[in-house]
Amino acid sequence: MGDWTLRILASHEDFEAVEALQRVVWPGSETDIVPANMLIAAAKNGGLVIGAFGSQGKESSKELIGFVFGFPGLYSTPDGPRPKHCSHMLGVHPQLRDSGLGFALKRAQWQMVRHQGLDRITWTYDPLRSRNAHLNIAKLGAVCATYEREVYGEMRDGLNAGVPSDRFVVDWWVNSKRVQRRLSNKARRRLDLAHFFAAGAEIINPTRTGEDGWPRPVSRASNGNRGEEDKGEGNRGEALLLVEIPADFQGIKEARPDLALEWRLRTRELFEDLFSQGYLVTDFVYLEGPHPRSFYVLSHGESTL
């Protein structure tokens, strides 16, 4: 654990600090900020805002360095609507990314939602952002079988502007053994590609590096492994599949907006196809090195839950 403290936020000063931190985490669009009065209303009606406090410098006082915010919601079942927790925002100060703070905040959220008697937490995230995928899927144990296009319409903040706001909708089944193991004090064994290759997985969209050094998605027409009769990535039947995404989508978006859009549209088609075939995102692999690579692991059916 890092040098921070977590607590449930309740005061006007706390929520104003959350509002200010949002401007640091997602700069450039005031209209996308959740205002303090909305946070207050949610917190007073079953919502949950957890803050992390720490010091940015050796002599500085404790200040808000991260938060997670969610509220109660409903989802449909054959027996009628059931309650869930909708996790809307997780924000960590840019200087503390990859510090473990995001994991700590989500773990605290998990504990509190369980105390509320709920068994499901849902949230959305950009499926092309490997840092978020590593946290949500690999570390927290969330799963995904839902891809939604343009969830938030045109976004104008510095991180999201320029590409359609497509999102994964993930399920975090808080009482499952899968999640409990991921959040236990005993570190989970890290799996790499060799483990999944040994289990029969294959990369169905291997990338090619362009002359500019950025990875490019392989179109169906250019994938020579398919043969002349290309029936798409679905209807495959394999128990495990690997789908590659850029390791640095933000870098691509800043350097090559056209390539970022190509990645969005290509993976949109791919994930919608695979989810319609009964595949489920169950893991994520990040390969470090001079040329890092990132892969989703998809399992067929729900046996891994």
C-alpha positions in Angstrom: 0.0 0.0 0.0 1.1 3.6 -0.7 1.4 6.5 1.7 -2.3 7.5 1.7 -5.5 7.2 3.7 -9.0 6.4 2.4 -12.3 7.5 3.8 -15.9 8.0 2.8 -16.5 11.6 1.7 -19.4 13.6 3.2 -18.6 17.3 3.6 -19.1 20.2 1.1 -15.3 20.7 1.2 -14.7 17.1 0.3 -16.9 17.2 -2.8 -15.5 20.6 -3.9 -12.1 18.9 -3.8 -13.4 16.0 -5.9 -14.7 18.5 -8.4 -11.3 20.2 -8.5 -9.4 16.9 -8.9 -11.6 16.0 -11.9 -10.2 19.0 -13.8 -6.7 17.7 -13.2 -7.5 14.1 -14.3 -9.7 15.0 -17.3 -8.6 18.5 -18.4 -10.2 20.5 -21.1 -13.9 20.2 -20.7 -15.9 21.8 -18.0 -19.1 20.3 -19.1 -17.9 16.8 -18.3 -17.2 17.6 -14.6 -19.6 16.1 -12.1 -20.4 19.1 -9.8 -20.2 19.1 -6.1 -24.0 19.5 -5.7 -24.6 16.3 -7.7 -22.1 14.4 -5.6 -23.8 15.6 -2.5 -27.2 14.5 -3.7 -25.9 11.1 -4.7 -24.1 10.6 -1.4 -27.2 11.4 0.6 -29.3 8.9 -1.4 -27.3 5.7 -1.3 -24.4 6.8 -3.4 -20.8 6.3 -2.4 -17.8 8.6 -2.8 -14.5 7.4 -1.4 -11.5 9.7 -1.3 -7.8 9.0 -1.0 -5.6 11.6 0.8 -1.9 11.9 0.6 1.0 14.4 0.1 2.4 15.5 -3.2 5.6 16.7 -1.6 7.5 16.0 1.5 6.4 19.2 3.2 2.9 19.5 1.8 -0.2 18.7 3.8 -2.5 15.8 3.0 -4.8 16.6 0.0 -7.2 14.6 -2.1 -5.2 12.5 -4.6 -7.9 10.1 -5.8 -11.5 9.2 -5.6 -14.1 6.7 -6.7 -17.8 7.6 -7.1 -20.8 5.5 -7.7 -24.5 5.2 -7.0 -27.3 2.6 -6.8 -29.0 1.4 -10.0 -31.2 -1.3 -11.4 -30.7 -4.0 -14.0 -33.2 -6.3 -15.7 -33.6 -10.0 -15.0 -36.3 -12.5 -16.1 -37.7 -12.1 -12.6 -37.8 -8.3 -12.7 -35.4 -5.5 -11.9 -32.6 -6.1 -9.3 -30.4 -3.5 -7.6 -26.8 -3.0 -8.4 -24.1 -0.4 -7.8 -23.1 1.8 -10.8 -19.5 2.9 -10.5 -19.4 6.1 -12.5 -15.9 7.6 -12.0 -12.4 6.6 -10.8 -9.9 9.4 -10.7 -6.3 9.3 -9.7 -3.9 12.3 -9.7 -1.7 12.0 -12.9 1.5 11.9 -10.8 0.2 8.8 -9.0 -0.8 6.6 -11.9 0.5 3.1 -11.7 1.0 3.5 -7.9 -1.7 1.0 -6.9 -4.0 3.8 -5.7 -6.7 3.0 -8.2 -6.7 -0.7 -7.1 -7.0 0.5 -3.4 -9.9 2.7 -4.1 -11.8 0.0 -6.0 -11.1 -2.5 -3.2 -12.6 -0.1 -0.7 -15.6 0.4 -3.0 -15.9 -3.4 -3.2 -16.0 -3.7 0.6 -18.6 -1.0 1.1 -20.9 -2.3 -1.6 -20.8 -5.7 -0.1 -21.9 -4.2 3.2 -24.9 -2.6 1.3 -26.0 -6.1 0.4 -25.4 -5.8 -3.3 -23.7 -8.4 -5.4 -23.0 -6.6 -8.7 -21.0 -3.5 -9.6 -21.0 -2.2 -13.2 -19.0 0.5 -15.0 -17.7 1.5 -18.4 -14.3 2.1 -19.7 -12.5 2.6 -23.1 -11.5 -0.9 -24.2 -8.5 0.5 -26.1 -6.8 1.9 -22.9 -4.5 -0.8 -21.7 -3.8 0.7 -18.3 -7.5 0.6 -17.5 -7.9 -2.9 -19.0 -5.1 -4.2 -16.8 -6.7 -2.8 -13.6 -10.3 -3.7 -14.4 -9.9 -7.1 -15.9 -6.6 -8.6 -14.7 -6.3 -7.1 -11.2 -9.9 -6.6 -10.1 -11.4 -9.6 -11.9 -14.2 -7.8 -13.7 -15.6 -9.5 -16.9 -17.2 -8.1 -20.0 -19.5 -9.3 -22.7 -21.1 -5.9 -23.7 -19.8 -3.4 -26.1 -21.7 -0.1 -26.5 -21.1 2.5 -29.2 -20.9 6.2 -28.5 -22.0 5.9 -24.9 -21.3 9.5 -24.0 -21.6 11.1 -27.4 -18.9 13.5 -28.5 -16.5 14.1 -25.6 -14.3 17.2 -25.4 -11.8 16.5 -22.6 -8.1 16.0 -23.3 -8.2 12.2 -22.9 -11.3 11.3 -24.9 -11.7 14.0 -27.6 -11.3 12.9 -31.2 -12.6 9.4 -31.3 -16.1 7.8 -30.8 -16.8 7.2 -27.1 -17.3 3.5 -27.4 -17.1 1.6 -24.1 -16.9 -1.8 -22.5 -19.6 -2.3 -19.9 -18.0 -4.6 -17.3 -19.6 -6.7 -14.6 -17.9 -7.0 -11.2 -19.6 -9.9 -9.3 -18.4 -8.9 -5.8 -19.2 -12.2 -4.0 -17.7 -14.5 -6.7 -14.6 -16.6 -5.9 -13.0 -15.1 -8.9 -13.1 -11.5 -7.5 -12.3 -12.6 -3.9 -9.2 -14.3 -5.1 -8.1 -11.2 -7.1 -8.6 -9.0 -4.1 -7.0 -11.2 -1.5 -3.8 -10.3 0.2 -2.0 -13.1 -1.6 -0.8 -11.8 -4.9 -2.2 -13.5 -8.0 0.3 -15.3 -10.2 1.0 -13.2 -13.2 0.1 -15.0 -16.5 1.9 -14.2 -19.7 1.2 -15.2 -23.3 3.0 -18.5 -22.9 0.4 -19.7 -20.4 -2.5 -19.0 -22.8 -0.6 -20.4 -25.8 -0.2 -23.6 -23.8 -3.9 -23.7 -23.3 -4.6 -23.5 -27.0 -5.2 -19.7 -27.3 -4.4 -17.9 -30.5 -4.0 -14.2 -31.5 -6.8 -13.5 -33.9 -5.7 -10.0 -34.9 -1.9 -9.8 -34.9 -0.8 -6.3 -35.5 1.7 -4.9 -38.0 4.1 -2.0 -37.1 4.0 0.8 -39.6 6.9 2.9 -40.8 6.0 5.5 -38.1 6.6 2.9 -35.4 2.9 2.6 -34.3 1.0 -0.7 -34.5 -1.7 -1.0 -37.1 -4.8 -3.2 -36.9 -4.9 -5.9 -39.5 -8.0 -5.8 -41.6 -9.9 -8.9 -42.5 -9.0 -8.5 -46.1 -5.2 -8.3 -45.4 -5.1 -11.2 -42.9 -3.5 -14.0 -45.0 -4.2 -16.7 -42.4 -8.0 -16.6 -43.2 -7.8 -17.8 -46.7 -10.1 -16.6 -49.5 -13.4 -17.4 -47.7 -13.3 -15.1 -44.7 -16.2 -15.8 -42.3 -15.0 -13.3 -39.7 -13.6 -13.9 -36.3 -16.8 -15.4 -34.9 -18.1 -18.9 -35.4 -14.7 -20.2 -34.3 -15.4 -22.5 -31.4 -12.1 -22.1 -29.6 -12.3 -22.0 -25.8 -9.7 -19.2 -25.6 -8.9 -16.3 -27.9 -6.5 -13.4 -27.7 -7.3 -9.9 -29.1 -4.5 -7.4 -29.4 -5.0 -3.7 -28.6 -2.4 -0.8 -28.7 -0.3 -0.6 -25.6 -0.3 3.2 -25.9 -3.6 4.3 -27.4 -3.3 7.8 -26.1 0.1 8.2 -27.8 -1.4 7.0 -31.1 -4.4 9.4 -30.7 -2.0 12.4 -30.2 0.4 11.4 -33.0 -1.9 9.8 -35.5 -5.6 10.6 -35.0 -6.5 8.8 -38.2 -4.9 5.6 -36.9 -6.6 6.0 -33.6 -10.0 6.1 -35.4 -9.0 3.1 -37.4 -8.2 1.2 -34.2 -11.6 2.2 -32.8 -13.6 1.1 -35.8 -11.7 -2.2 -36.3 -11.9 -3.3 -32.7 -15.6 -2.2 -32.5 -16.4 -4.6 -35.3 -14.2 -7.4 -33.7 -15.6 -7.2 -30.2 -19.2 -6.9 -31.3 -18.7 -10.0 -33.5 -17.0 -12.1 -30.7 -19.5 -11.1 -28.0 -22.4 -12.1 -30.3 -20.7 -15.6 -30.6 -20.8 -16.0 -26.8 -17.3 -14.9 -25.9 -16.5 -13.2 -22.7 -13.5 -11.0 -21.8 -12.0 -12.7 -18.7 -8.3 -11.7 -18.5 -5.7 -9.2 -19.8 -2.0 -9.6 -20.6 0.5 -6.7 -20.8 4.0 -7.5 -22.2 6.6 -5.0 -21.0 9.7 -4.1 -23.0 11.0 -1.7 -25.6 7.9 -2.4 -27.7 5.1 -3.3 -25.2 2.1 -5.2 -26.4 -1.4 -5.7 -24.9 -3.9 -8.5 -25.3 -7.4 -9.3 -24.1 -8.2 -12.9 -23.2 -11.6 -14.1 -24.3 -13.2 -17.3 -23.0 -16.2 -19.0 -24.7 -19.1 -19.3 -22.3 -19.3 -18.5 -18.6 -17.4 -21.5 -17.2 -14.5 -19.3 -16.0 -16.8 -17.2 -13.7 
